[in-house]
Amino acid sequence: MRKHLIWVVVAICLGAGLALTAFADEAVDWRTQERQLKQSQRTERVAMKFKEHQIRQSLKANPVSGADRAEIIHKMQRDHRDLIMKQKDAMQKLKDQEKAYREYQRTNGG
């Protein structure tokens, strides 16, 4: 019985702490979000670079026709361009969200 009471008290304390942070004036930490986005984008780029390296090693090791080789290389280039564009769009979206949030805060006196 005592264990259950302790767990209920802990849950209430944690819930109250989470509620206070949810209703804080500056609940959004844009720098942290930007850092997290940059870190995830960096890991995506490293993974793509590793994948491209593996594909190139595979092309060297296995006999592949010129047309197939060109198709594979062009696909890698398209994937690389798509990743770069996706990352740029994600960063711009974050900046636009921050700008809209700050504008909202400014107009509503918050």
KOLDRENMI-645818 format. One record per residue (C-alpha): x, y, z; residue in three letters. Coordinates in pm, whole numbers, m for minus. Layout:
REM KOLDRENMI-645818
+--------+--------+--------+---------+
:      u :      v :      w : tordren :
+--------+--------+--------+---------+
:      X :      Y :      Z :     ALA :
...
+--------+--------+--------+---------+
//
This chain:
REM KOLDRENMI-645818
+--------+--------+--------+---------+
:      u :      v :      w : tordren :
+--------+--------+--------+---------+
:      0 :      0 :      0 :     MET :
:    283 :    236 :     87 :     ARG :
:    447 :    174 :   m253 :     LYS :
:    131 :    271 :   m436 :     HIS :
:    100 :    592 :   m238 :     LEU :
:    459 :    685 :   m317 :     ILE :
:    405 :    617 :   m688 :     TRP :
:     89 :    829 :   m691 :     VAL :
:    272 :   1119 :   m524 :     VAL :
:    561 :   1089 :   m771 :     VAL :
:    320 :   1082 :  m1065 :     ALA :
:    137 :   1391 :   m940 :     ILE :
:    465 :   1578 :   m891 :     CYS :
:    590 :   1486 :  m1238 :     LEU :
:    255 :   1576 :  m1393 :     GLY :
:    256 :   1915 :  m1224 :     ALA :
:    612 :   1980 :  m1340 :     GLY :
:    524 :   1891 :  m1698 :     LEU :
:    215 :   2110 :  m1688 :     ALA :
:    418 :   2408 :  m1568 :     LEU :
:    670 :   2369 :  m1849 :     THR :
:    390 :   2330 :  m2104 :     ALA :
:    236 :   2662 :  m2002 :     PHE :
:    559 :   2857 :  m1972 :     ALA :
:    586 :   3178 :  m2176 :     ASP :
:    888 :   3069 :  m2378 :     GLU :
:    808 :   2698 :  m2406 :     ALA :
:    991 :   2662 :  m2738 :     VAL :
:   1369 :   2652 :  m2735 :     ASP :
:   1451 :   2728 :  m3096 :     TRP :
:   1827 :   2691 :  m3060 :     ARG :
:   1791 :   2341 :  m2922 :     THR :
:   1554 :   2247 :  m3201 :     GLN :
:   1796 :   2387 :  m3458 :     GLU :
:   2086 :   2196 :  m3305 :     ARG :
:   1883 :   1875 :  m3304 :     GLN :
:   1781 :   1929 :  m3665 :     LEU :
:   2140 :   1995 :  m3770 :     LYS :
:   2259 :   1685 :  m3585 :     GLN :
:   1998 :   1462 :  m3747 :     SER :
:   2079 :   1610 :  m4088 :     GLN :
:   2448 :   1545 :  m4029 :     ARG :
:   2379 :   1180 :  m3949 :     THR :
:   2161 :   1152 :  m4262 :     GLU :
:   2445 :   1290 :  m4475 :     ARG :
:   2697 :   1052 :  m4317 :     VAL :
:   2463 :    759 :  m4379 :     ALA :
:   2414 :    863 :  m4741 :     MET :
:   2790 :    901 :  m4789 :     LYS :
:   2844 :    554 :  m4645 :     PHE :
:   2571 :    411 :  m4869 :     LYS :
:   2726 :    575 :  m5177 :     GLU :
:   3067 :    439 :  m5079 :     HIS :
:   2923 :     88 :  m5050 :     GLN :
:   2752 :    119 :  m5390 :     ILE :
:   3072 :    239 :  m5554 :     ARG :
:   3267 :    m48 :  m5397 :     GLN :
:   3002 :   m288 :  m5524 :     SER :
:   3029 :   m142 :  m5875 :     LEU :
:   3405 :   m192 :  m5867 :     LYS :
:   3379 :   m550 :  m5741 :     ALA :
:   3102 :   m674 :  m5974 :     ASN :
:   3092 :   m658 :  m6352 :     PRO :
:   2817 :   m415 :  m6449 :     VAL :
:   2729 :   m286 :  m6794 :     SER :
:   2796 :     78 :  m6872 :     GLY :
:   2426 :    162 :  m6900 :     ALA :
:   2348 :      4 :  m6563 :     ASP :
:   2647 :    176 :  m6404 :     ARG :
:   2535 :    514 :  m6540 :     ALA :
:   2181 :    454 :  m6417 :     GLU :
:   2300 :    363 :  m6067 :     ILE :
:   2531 :    666 :  m6050 :     ILE :
:   2257 :    901 :  m6172 :     HIS :
:   2019 :    759 :  m5912 :     LYS :
:   2279 :    822 :  m5640 :     MET :
:   2317 :   1180 :  m5762 :     GLN :
:   1939 :   1233 :  m5763 :     ARG :
:   1911 :   1090 :  m5413 :     ASP :
:   2190 :   1320 :  m5296 :     HIS :
:   2023 :   1628 :  m5448 :     ARG :
:   1688 :   1526 :  m5298 :     ASP :
:   1844 :   1488 :  m4954 :     LEU :
:   2009 :   1831 :  m4974 :     ILE :
:   1682 :   1994 :  m5084 :     MET :
:   1487 :   1813 :  m4812 :     LYS :
:   1733 :   1934 :  m4550 :     GLN :
:   1721 :   2292 :  m4677 :     LYS :
:   1342 :   2283 :  m4671 :     ASP :
:   1339 :   2146 :  m4315 :     ALA :
:   1573 :   2422 :  m4195 :     MET :
:   1367 :   2690 :  m4369 :     GLN :
:   1048 :   2546 :  m4220 :     LYS :
:   1198 :   2566 :  m3872 :     LEU :
:   1302 :   2927 :  m3930 :     LYS :
:    956 :   3015 :  m4061 :     ASP :
:    793 :   2852 :  m3759 :     GLN :
:   1018 :   3049 :  m3527 :     GLU :
:    939 :   3373 :  m3710 :     LYS :
:    564 :   3304 :  m3698 :     ALA :
:    584 :   3216 :  m3328 :     TYR :
:    775 :   3533 :  m3244 :     ARG :
:    527 :   3740 :  m3447 :     GLU :
:    239 :   3574 :  m3262 :     TYR :
:    407 :   3648 :  m2929 :     GLN :
:    466 :   4009 :  m3029 :     ARG :
:    109 :   4074 :  m3144 :     THR :
:    m55 :   3902 :  m2847 :     ASN :
:    164 :   4065 :  m2584 :     GLY :
:    304 :   3735 :  m2468 :     GLY :
+--------+--------+--------+---------+
//
